[in-house]
Amino acid sequence: MTRDVERGLVHVAFNGTLTAQTAPLAYAALRKCLVEQPVAVLIDVGDLHCRSNVVVPLFLVMRREARRQPPVPLLVVAARTSSGSALRSALARYLPTCVSMEEARDMVARLPNAGRWRHFRFAPIPLAPSTAREAVTRCCTDWRLYALIHPVRTVVSELVSNAVEHAATDVEVTVAVRGHFLCLAVRDGSPVTPQLRDPAPHDRGAPLDIRGYGLRVVTNLAHTWGSEITPEGKVVWATLAITQRERRSRGTVGP
C-alpha cells in the first residue's frame, strides 16, 4: 500500500493467490486504507490470481464498507492480460474498472469531490495545534463550509494536541469532503489509541484538573470519531455533518 499525498490517493496492490483463507487479510488491509478518507482507493489486481467465486464476494464486501458514510470511491485496475481481463470482466458490474493507473487517475480527477481534499504535515511542537486550526479554517473557507469553522477548529486542535503530547512524532492531518460530511484524519507514529476517560470525582483538597477531557469535546462536536492502528502508528479520525443549508449551496442535497 502506498499513499499519494499530492493527489489524495491510496494505491493498493493485491499480489499472489486470493483464497477464502486470505480474503479476510485483503479486507482488513482495505479498511485501513479508508480511515484517512482519501479521494479514492485504487486497487491493482494485475498480479492477483483467484476465482470469481472468491474475488466477487470479497469486492462486494469491500464496496459495502467503502460506501458507509462518509463514502470513499474504489477503482479496480486490471492490466490487459488474461488474468487481468478475467478479473475486470468479473468486477465491472460492481465497481469502476480500468486498465492502467494513468486511466484510474484520470477517472479520479473527474470525481465531484476530487478538489476538496487537503493534506498537511506538522512537526511535534507546541505551535502545531494552532497551525492545524488555521489550516482547517482555510479549507472550510475555500469550500464555503462556514458553519463548520469553529467546531472543526476545536476538533482538530484536540486531536493534534493529543498527537503532539503523547506520540511526539510528526503529525499528518487530512481534511476532506465526503458526501454530506467533512472528514478529519490525524496520523502519528504512536500505536497507542486514545481512550475516552470517565469523569473522576474532584478532590476538594487538590487544584481543579481540567486535563483529559479533550475526547469528550470531540465526541460532543463530531458526528462520529474513532481510531485505527497502522503499520506506522495510528490514525484518529472524526466526521462532522455539513448543514443542509450548506449542502444546498454546494448543490449536494439529494432528493
SEGU-50732 format. One line per 2 residues: number of its first residue (from 1); their letters; for each residue x, y, z of N, C-alpha, C. Coordinates in steps of 0.02 Angstrom, whole numbers, always signed. Layout:
// residues N
NUM) A) X,Y,Z,X,Y,Z,X,Y,Z ~ ...
This chain:
// residues 255
1) MT) +42,-59,+0,+0,+0,+0,+44,+62,+0 ~ +30,+109,-44,+65,+172,-47,+15,+229,-47
3) RD) +37,+287,-21,-6,+346,-17,+22,+400,-62 ~ -22,+429,-103,-5,+485,-146,-35,+547,-114
5) VE) +4,+582,-72,-23,+638,-34,-33,+700,-77 ~ -6,+701,-137,-17,+757,-182,-88,+754,-212
7) RG) -109,+694,-232,-175,+686,-263,-228,+660,-214 ~ -207,+639,-155,-255,+612,-108,-276,+541,-123
9) LV) -231,+502,-153,-248,+434,-173,-210,+382,-131 ~ -241,+324,-124,-208,+267,-93,-205,+212,-146
11) HV) -146,+185,-158,-136,+131,-205,-128,+66,-166 ~ -168,+17,-182,-163,-49,-150,-151,-100,-205
13) AF) -98,-140,-197,-83,-193,-245,-94,-260,-212 ~ -140,-299,-240,-152,-367,-216,-113,-415,-260
15) NG) -66,-452,-229,-24,-499,-266,-35,-569,-240 ~ -17,-618,-283,-20,-688,-261,-88,-718,-274
17) TL) -105,-767,-233,-167,-804,-242,-217,-786,-188 ~ -276,-767,-209,-330,-749,-162,-373,-811,-150
19) TA) -379,-830,-87,-420,-887,-68,-468,-866,-13 ~ -511,-912,+5,-558,-897,+60,-520,-884,+125
21) QT) -460,-911,+132,-421,-901,+192,-385,-834,+192 ~ -362,-810,+134,-325,-747,+131,-371,-686,+119
23) AP) -433,-698,+99,-479,-642,+85,-488,-596,+146 ~ -495,-623,+208,-501,-577,+265,-441,-531,+274
25) LA) -381,-553,+255,-322,-510,+260,-327,-453,+210 ~ -351,-468,+150,-360,-416,+100,-413,-365,+123
27) YA) -466,-390,+153,-518,-346,+177,-492,-300,+233 ~ -453,-329,+279,-425,-289,+334,-378,-235,+307
29) AL) -339,-251,+256,-294,-202,+226,-333,-144,+196 ~ -389,-159,+164,-429,-107,+133,-459,-61,+187
31) RK) -484,-89,+241,-514,-48,+294,-464,+3,+320 ~ -401,-16,+326,-351,+31,+349,-340,+87,+299
33) CL) -351,+73,+235,-343,+125,+184,-399,+176,+186 ~ -457,+158,+213,-515,+203,+211,-514,+255,+266
35) VE) -478,+242,+321,-485,+285,+380,-461,+356,+368 ~ -415,+367,+320,-390,+434,+308,-432,+471,+256
37) QP) -488,+441,+235,-533,+473,+188,-497,+499,+126 ~ -464,+455,+88,-431,+477,+27,-483,+497,-26
39) VA) -460,+532,-77,-504,+548,-133,-531,+484,-164 ~ -487,+433,-169,-508,+368,-194,-455,+316,-176
41) VL) -475,+253,-177,-428,+197,-167,-423,+160,-234 ~ -363,+155,-260,-351,+119,-323,-324,+50,-307
43) ID) -361,-1,-327,-343,-70,-310,-316,-105,-371 ~ -251,-119,-371,-218,-151,-427,-221,-227,-418
45) VG) -257,-260,-464,-263,-333,-460,-227,-367,-517 ~ -180,-332,-549,-145,-359,-607,-106,-422,-592
47) DL) -81,-430,-531,-42,-490,-513,-80,-535,-465 ~ -146,-528,-465,-187,-568,-420,-214,-629,-457
49) HC) -212,-686,-424,-238,-748,-453,-294,-773,-408 ~ -351,-785,-437,-407,-809,-397,-464,-829,-443
51) RS) -516,-856,-412,-577,-874,-449,-630,-822,-435 ~ -675,-814,-482,-727,-763,-474,-771,-776,-413
53) NV) -780,-840,-394,-822,-854,-336,-789,-834,-270 ~ -725,-814,-273,-690,-787,-214,-685,-712,-219
55) VV) -664,-687,-277,-650,-616,-283,-713,-573,-283 ~ -767,-597,-314,-828,-556,-316,-857,-545,-247
57) PL) -867,-597,-205,-892,-584,-137,-847,-538,-97 ~ -781,-545,-105,-735,-501,-68,-745,-428,-88
59) FL) -748,-415,-153,-755,-346,-175,-824,-318,-162 ~ -874,-360,-157,-940,-336,-137,-939,-312,-64
61) VM) -904,-350,-21,-897,-329,+49,-856,-265,+53 ~ -803,-261,+12,-762,-201,+11,-803,-140,-11
63) RR) -844,-150,-62,-886,-95,-86,-934,-72,-33 ~ -963,-119,+3,-1010,-101,+56,-975,-62,+111
65) EA) -915,-83,+129,-877,-47,+181,-859,+24,+157 ~ -837,+29,+94,-817,+94,+68,-875,+142,+59
67) RR) -936,+115,+53,-995,+157,+43,-1026,+181,+108 ~ -1000,+157,+164,-1025,+182,+228,-1012,+257,+232
69) QP) -1057,+292,+267,-1047,+364,+273,-988,+379,+318 ~ -942,+420,+294,-940,+451,+228,-908,+404,+176
71) PV) -933,+403,+115,-910,+354,+65,-843,+372,+34 ~ -806,+321,+14,-742,+329,-21,-745,+289,-85
73) PL) -732,+319,-144,-734,+282,-206,-679,+229,-211 ~ -696,+171,-239,-648,+119,-254,-644,+111,-330
75) LV) -583,+104,-356,-573,+90,-427,-527,+30,-434 ~ -545,-15,-478,-506,-75,-490,-463,-65,-552
77) VA) -398,-80,-545,-351,-75,-601,-329,-146,-619 ~ -344,-167,-680,-325,-234,-703,-297,-228,-773
79) AR) -233,-246,-781,-199,-238,-846,-230,-285,-898 ~ -212,-271,-961,-238,-311,-1017,-198,-376,-1023
81) TS) -207,-419,-974,-179,-487,-976,-237,-535,-970 ~ -223,-599,-978,-277,-647,-974,-310,-647,-905
83) SG) -269,-646,-852,-297,-645,-785,-329,-578,-770 ~ -296,-523,-792,-324,-457,-780,-390,-447,-815
85) SA) -395,-470,-876,-457,-463,-914,-513,-502,-881 ~ -497,-561,-855,-548,-602,-822,-573,-568,-758
87) LR) -527,-539,-719,-547,-504,-658,-587,-441,-675 ~ -565,-405,-726,-600,-344,-745,-671,-361,-767
89) SA) -679,-415,-804,-745,-435,-826,-789,-456,-767 ~ -759,-490,-718,-798,-513,-660,-819,-456,-615
91) LA) -778,-403,-612,-791,-349,-563,-824,-288,-594 ~ -827,-284,-660,-852,-223,-692,-924,-209,-675
93) RY) -962,-260,-657,-1033,-249,-639,-1040,-213,-572 ~ -988,-215,-531,-994,-191,-463,-952,-129,-447
95) LP) -896,-120,-483,-851,-65,-469,-823,-37,-534 ~ -805,+28,-534,-770,+55,-593,-704,+19,-604
97) TC) -690,+1,-666,-629,-35,-682,-592,+1,-739 ~ -526,-7,-740,-485,+22,-793,-424,-22,-802
99) VS) -383,-5,-852,-328,-49,-870,-260,-22,-848 ~ -257,+38,-821,-193,+66,-800,-204,+117,-745
101) ME) -149,+131,-708,-152,+182,-656,-165,+251,-686 ~ -138,+264,-746,-149,+329,-778,-223,+339,-792
103) EA) -256,+288,-818,-328,+293,-831,-366,+302,-766 ~ -345,+267,-713,-379,+273,-649,-372,+343,-621
105) RD) -313,+373,-626,-304,+442,-602,-346,+491,-641 ~ -353,+480,-706,-396,+523,-746,-469,+518,-723
107) MV) -491,+457,-707,-559,+448,-683,-569,+483,-616 ~ -519,+478,-572,-524,+510,-506,-527,+585,-513
109) AR) -489,+613,-559,-487,+686,-567,-556,+714,-585 ~ -600,+672,-612,-667,+695,-632,-718,+685,-577
111) LP) -698,+657,-520,-745,+647,-465,-766,+714,-435 ~ -829,+720,-411,-854,+785,-387,-812,+815,-330
113) NA) -787,+773,-284,-751,+800,-227,-675,+793,-233 ~ -651,+782,-294,-579,+772,-302,-539,+833,-279
115) GR) -566,+893,-285,-531,+953,-264,-541,+972,-192 ~ -584,+935,-157,-598,+951,-87,-563,+901,-42
117) WR) -498,+901,-47,-454,+857,-8,-389,+894,+3 ~ -368,+898,+66,-304,+932,+82,-265,+889,+131
119) HF) -200,+894,+126,-155,+857,+170,-103,+905,+198 ~ -91,+900,+263,-42,+943,+297,+3,+900,+342
121) RF) +64,+924,+352,+111,+890,+397,+140,+941,+445 ~ +141,+923,+509,+164,+968,+561,+217,+934,+604
123) AP) +266,+973,+625,+316,+948,+673,+283,+944,+742 ~ +307,+899,+785,+277,+892,+852,+300,+946,+900
125) IP) +276,+1006,+887,+295,+1064,+928,+232,+1096,+956 ~ +239,+1137,+1008,+179,+1168,+1038,+136,+1209,+990
127) LA) +166,+1235,+937,+128,+1276,+889,+87,+1234,+841 ~ +96,+1168,+840,+62,+1126,+790,-14,+1132,+794
129) PS) -45,+1130,+854,-119,+1136,+856,-143,+1202,+826 ~ -108,+1256,+841,-128,+1321,+814,-122,+1322,+738
131) TA) -67,+1295,+712,-58,+1293,+639,-111,+1249,+607 ~ -128,+1193,+639,-180,+1149,+613,-248,+1184,+612
133) RE) -262,+1224,+663,-325,+1261,+664,-330,+1308,+605 ~ -275,+1343,+591,-276,+1390,+535,-283,+1352,+468
135) AV) -253,+1293,+464,-258,+1255,+401,-329,+1233,+388 ~ -364,+1207,+439,-433,+1184,+427,-479,+1244,+417
137) TR) -463,+1301,+446,-503,+1361,+434,-501,+1380,+360 ~ -441,+1376,+330,-435,+1392,+259,-475,+1343,+217
139) CC) -474,+1279,+236,-514,+1229,+199,-588,+1246,+202 ~ -614,+1259,+261,-685,+1275,+268,-703,+1338,+230
141) TD) -659,+1387,+231,-673,+1449,+195,-673,+1437,+120 ~ -623,+1401,+95,-619,+1387,+23,-679,+1346,-1
143) WR) -704,+1301,+42,-759,+1258,+22,-827,+1284,+44 ~ -828,+1346,+71,-890,+1380,+92,-928,+1340,+146
145) LY) -890,+1311,+191,-921,+1275,+247,-913,+1317,+311 ~ -941,+1376,+309,-929,+1425,+362,-956,+1402,+430
147) AL) -1012,+1367,+430,-1041,+1346,+494,-998,+1294,+530 ~ -952,+1262,+494,-910,+1210,+524,-843,+1237,+549
149) IH) -828,+1301,+536,-762,+1326,+552,-745,+1316,+625 ~ -787,+1339,+670,-771,+1336,+741,-770,+1264,+768
151) PV) -820,+1221,+752,-814,+1152,+777,-755,+1114,+748 ~ -739,+1125,+685,-683,+1089,+655,-617,+1113,+686
153) RT) -611,+1178,+698,-551,+1204,+731,-542,+1171,+800 ~ -596,+1164,+837,-592,+1134,+903,-571,+1061,+900
155) VV) -603,+1024,+854,-589,+952,+848,-517,+940,+827 ~ -494,+976,+775,-426,+964,+752,-375,+986,+804
157) SE) -391,+1038,+842,-346,+1060,+895,-337,+1006,+948 ~ -392,+974,+968,-388,+921,+1018,-349,+861,+992
159) LV) -363,+840,+930,-329,+781,+903,-255,+793,+892 ~ -237,+852,+867,-167,+866,+855,-130,+875,+922
161) SN) -162,+907,+970,-131,+915,+1036,-116,+847,+1067 ~ -163,+800,+1062,-151,+732,+1088,-92,+699,+1053
163) AV) -89,+708,+986,-34,+676,+948,+33,+706,+968 ~ +37,+771,+975,+99,+804,+993,+121,+782,+1063
165) EH) +74,+780,+1110,+92,+764,+1179,+109,+691,+1189 ~ +70,+646,+1160,+77,+575,+1176,+120,+537,+1125
167) AA) +121,+559,+1062,+161,+523,+1012,+229,+554,+1002 ~ +232,+622,+1005,+295,+658,+995,+328,+641,+929
169) TD) +287,+630,+877,+311,+618,+810,+280,+670,+764 ~ +303,+672,+701,+270,+715,+653,+196,+697,+650
171) VE) +154,+746,+637,+82,+737,+635,+57,+754,+565 ~ +19,+710,+535,-11,+722,+469,-86,+732,+478
173) VT) -113,+783,+447,-184,+798,+451,-214,+798,+381 ~ -267,+759,+372,-304,+758,+309,-373,+787,+320
175) VA) -394,+831,+275,-461,+861,+277,-494,+846,+211 ~ -555,+821,+212,-589,+802,+150,-664,+810,+157
177) VR) -697,+824,+102,-770,+822,+98,-789,+755,+68 ~ -832,+719,+105,-857,+654,+83,-932,+653,+91
179) GH) -969,+653,+35,-1041,+653,+41,-1065,+714,+78 ~ -1102,+704,+132,-1128,+758,+173,-1087,+771,+236
181) FL) -1022,+752,+233,-980,+758,+292,-913,+791,+276 ~ -888,+827,+325,-818,+849,+323,-779,+801,+367
183) CL) -725,+774,+340,-688,+721,+374,-618,+745,+393 ~ -598,+729,+453,-531,+743,+477,-496,+677,+493
185) AV) -433,+672,+476,-393,+614,+496,-325,+639,+520 ~ -305,+617,+579,-241,+639,+609,-198,+577,+619
187) RD) -142,+575,+585,-96,+518,+587,-35,+537,+628 ~ -13,+489,+671,+50,+499,+707,+86,+432,+711
189) GS) +145,+433,+742,+187,+373,+743,+180,+329,+804 ~ +129,+341,+846,+120,+300,+905,+63,+250,+894
191) PV) +72,+186,+913,+18,+138,+905,-32,+138,+963 ~ -24,+182,+1010,-68,+185,+1068,-131,+225,+1049
193) TP) -189,+193,+1052,-250,+226,+1032,-278,+268,+1089 ~ -312,+323,+1073,-340,+366,+1126,-399,+332,+1160
195) QL) -407,+346,+1224,-461,+317,+1263,-504,+372,+1293 ~ -569,+363,+1288,-615,+411,+1317,-619,+399,+1392
197) RD) -602,+449,+1432,-600,+442,+1504,-668,+455,+1535 ~ -683,+418,+1587,-742,+433,+1628,-726,+490,+1675
199) PA) -772,+535,+1685,-759,+590,+1732,-745,+563,+1802 ~ -693,+589,+1833,-675,+566,+1901,-699,+617,+1952
201) PH) -718,+595,+2012,-739,+643,+2064,-682,+690,+2081 ~ -700,+752,+2091,-649,+802,+2106,-630,+800,+2179
203) DR) -565,+801,+2191,-538,+804,+2259,-538,+876,+2281 ~ -578,+892,+2331,-584,+962,+2353,-518,+990,+2378
205) GA) -473,+947,+2399,-410,+971,+2425,-356,+980,+2372 ~ -374,+965,+2309,-325,+971,+2255,-347,+1024,+2204
207) PL) -300,+1053,+2168,-319,+1101,+2115,-364,+1068,+2064 ~ -407,+1107,+2034,-452,+1081,+1982,-411,+1062,+1921
209) DI) -416,+998,+1902,-379,+972,+1844,-428,+967,+1786 ~ -417,+1007,+1735,-463,+1006,+1678,-434,+967,+1619
211) RG) -378,+933,+1629,-348,+894,+1576,-384,+828,+1568 ~ -376,+799,+1508,-403,+732,+1496,-473,+730,+1470
213) YG) -503,+788,+1453,-571,+789,+1430,-576,+807,+1356 ~ -519,+808,+1321,-520,+827,+1251,-564,+783,+1207
215) LR) -561,+717,+1219,-601,+672,+1178,-676,+679,+1192 ~ -694,+703,+1252,-765,+717,+1264,-788,+777,+1223
217) VV) -744,+825,+1215,-760,+881,+1171,-769,+857,+1099 ~ -723,+813,+1076,-729,+785,+1009,-794,+746,+1002
219) TN) -811,+706,+1052,-873,+667,+1050,-934,+712,+1044 ~ -934,+767,+1078,-991,+813,+1077,-998,+849,+1010
221) LA) -942,+864,+978,-944,+904,+916,-948,+862,+853 ~ -919,+803,+854,-914,+762,+793,-976,+718,+785
223) HT) -991,+702,+722,-1044,+653,+708,-1021,+584,+729 ~ -961,+566,+710,-929,+504,+732,-854,+516,+738
225) WG) -820,+474,+776,-747,+475,+778,-723,+406,+798 ~ -659,+393,+783,-630,+329,+801,-556,+329,+786
227) SE) -525,+271,+791,-453,+265,+778,-438,+197,+747 ~ -382,+194,+713,-360,+133,+679,-285,+127,+684
229) IT) -261,+69,+706,-189,+56,+708,-164,+46,+637 ~ -106,+75,+621,-75,+66,+555,-4,+39,+565
231) PE) +28,+15,+512,+97,-9,+520,+145,+44,+547 ~ +129,+108,+534,+174,+162,+557,+153,+193,+623
233) GK) +95,+176,+648,+70,+207,+710,-5,+201,+714 ~ -40,+258,+706,-113,+256,+709,-142,+316,+672
235) VV) -206,+312,+657,-244,+367,+630,-305,+377,+674 ~ -316,+438,+696,-377,+455,+733,-419,+499,+686
237) WA) -482,+480,+676,-523,+515,+627,-588,+540,+659 ~ -617,+591,+627,-680,+618,+650,-718,+645,+590
239) TL) -784,+640,+592,-826,+667,+539,-875,+717,+570 ~ -887,+771,+534,-935,+822,+555,-985,+833,+499
241) AI) -1049,+833,+517,-1102,+838,+467,-1105,+909,+438 ~ -1110,+912,+372,-1119,+976,+338,-1193,+994,+343
243) TQ) -1209,+1056,+359,-1278,+1076,+368,-1315,+1072,+301 ~ -1380,+1063,+306,-1421,+1057,+245,-1416,+1121,+203
245) RE) -1413,+1178,+237,-1408,+1241,+201,-1344,+1245,+160 ~ -1288,+1222,+190,-1225,+1224,+153,-1222,+1170,+100
247) RR) -1255,+1113,+112,-1259,+1062,+59,-1298,+1090,+0 ~ -1350,+1127,+13,-1390,+1156,-40,-1350,+1207,-80
249) SR) -1311,+1248,-44,-1271,+1299,-78,-1217,+1268,-121 ~ -1194,+1206,-102,-1144,+1171,-142,-1175,+1125,-193
251) GT) -1242,+1122,-194,-1276,+1079,-243,-1271,+1006,-229 ~ -1267,+986,-163,-1259,+916,-146,-1318,+887,-109
253) VG) -1374,+922,-107,-1432,+896,-72,-1469,+849,-119 ~ -1479,+789,-95,-1512,+739,-136,-1588,+746,-132
255) P) -1625,+703,-167,-1698,+708,-167,-1726,+691,-98
